[in-house]
Amino acid sequence: MKNKLIDLNNHLFAQLERLSDEDLTKEQIEQEVRRTEAVVSVSQQIVQNADLALKAAKLVAEHGAYVGKYLPMIEARTSKEDDE
């Protein structure tokens, strides 16, 4: 997997830096605000998805792998597949 939550964190801070640029014109600020709204919207979905995956992993850890059949999003993977 190429994208990690740390990458999201880096994108958010980069966007914050763009918003903090004091040399931006009013139009450029408005454009960055629109971009920020889009970034925040997508970011919220990514975080919610990661939270759901974590909750599912906790469920499996607490109750055993047999609950995995009720969680089609979770499937057994080898460590090699997780690294990709």
C-alpha positions as CSV (number, residue, x, y, z in Angstrom):
1,M,0.0,0.0,0.0
2,K,1.5,3.3,-1.0
3,N,-0.6,5.8,1.0
4,K,-0.4,5.8,4.8
5,L,-2.1,8.0,7.4
6,I,1.2,9.8,7.9
7,D,0.9,10.9,4.2
8,L,-2.5,12.4,5.0
9,N,-1.0,14.2,7.9
10,N,1.7,15.6,5.7
11,H,-0.9,16.8,3.1
12,L,-3.0,18.5,5.8
13,F,0.1,20.4,7.1
14,A,1.1,21.4,3.6
15,Q,-2.4,22.7,3.0
16,L,-2.2,24.7,6.3
17,E,1.1,26.2,5.1
18,R,-0.5,27.3,1.8
19,L,-3.4,28.9,3.7
20,S,-0.8,30.7,5.9
21,D,1.0,32.3,2.9
22,E,0.8,36.0,3.5
23,D,1.6,36.8,-0.1
24,L,-1.6,35.3,-1.5
25,T,-4.1,37.5,-3.2
26,K,-7.8,37.5,-2.2
27,E,-8.6,35.3,-5.2
28,Q,-5.8,32.9,-4.3
29,I,-6.9,32.7,-0.7
30,E,-10.4,31.9,-1.9
31,Q,-9.1,29.2,-4.1
32,E,-7.0,27.7,-1.2
33,V,-10.1,27.8,1.0
34,R,-12.1,25.8,-1.5
35,R,-9.2,23.4,-1.9
36,T,-9.0,23.1,1.9
37,E,-12.7,22.3,2.1
38,A,-12.2,19.5,-0.4
39,V,-9.1,18.1,1.3
40,V,-10.9,18.2,4.7
41,S,-13.9,16.3,3.2
42,V,-11.7,13.6,1.7
43,S,-9.6,13.4,4.9
44,Q,-12.6,12.9,7.1
45,Q,-13.6,9.9,5.0
46,I,-10.1,8.4,5.1
47,V,-10.0,8.8,8.9
48,Q,-13.5,7.3,9.3
49,N,-12.5,4.3,7.1
50,A,-9.3,3.8,9.1
51,D,-11.4,4.0,12.4
52,L,-13.8,1.4,11.0
53,A,-10.9,-0.9,10.1
54,L,-9.4,-0.5,13.5
55,K,-12.7,-1.4,15.2
56,A,-13.0,-4.5,13.0
57,A,-9.4,-5.5,13.9
58,K,-10.1,-5.0,17.6
59,L,-13.3,-7.2,17.2
60,V,-11.3,-10.0,15.7
61,A,-8.5,-9.6,18.3
62,E,-11.1,-9.8,21.1
63,H,-13.3,-12.5,19.8
64,G,-11.2,-14.6,17.5
65,A,-10.9,-15.0,13.8
66,Y,-14.2,-16.7,13.5
67,V,-16.0,-13.3,13.5
68,G,-14.0,-12.5,10.3
69,K,-16.6,-14.4,8.2
70,Y,-19.1,-11.7,9.3
71,L,-16.7,-8.9,8.2
72,P,-16.2,-9.3,4.5
73,M,-13.9,-6.2,4.5
74,I,-11.5,-8.2,6.6
75,E,-9.7,-11.1,5.0
76,A,-6.7,-13.1,6.1
77,R,-3.6,-11.7,4.6
78,T,0.0,-12.6,4.7
79,S,2.5,-10.1,6.0
80,K,4.0,-9.9,2.4
81,E,0.6,-8.7,1.1
82,D,0.3,-6.1,3.8
83,D,3.6,-4.6,2.8
84,E,2.6,-4.0,-0.8
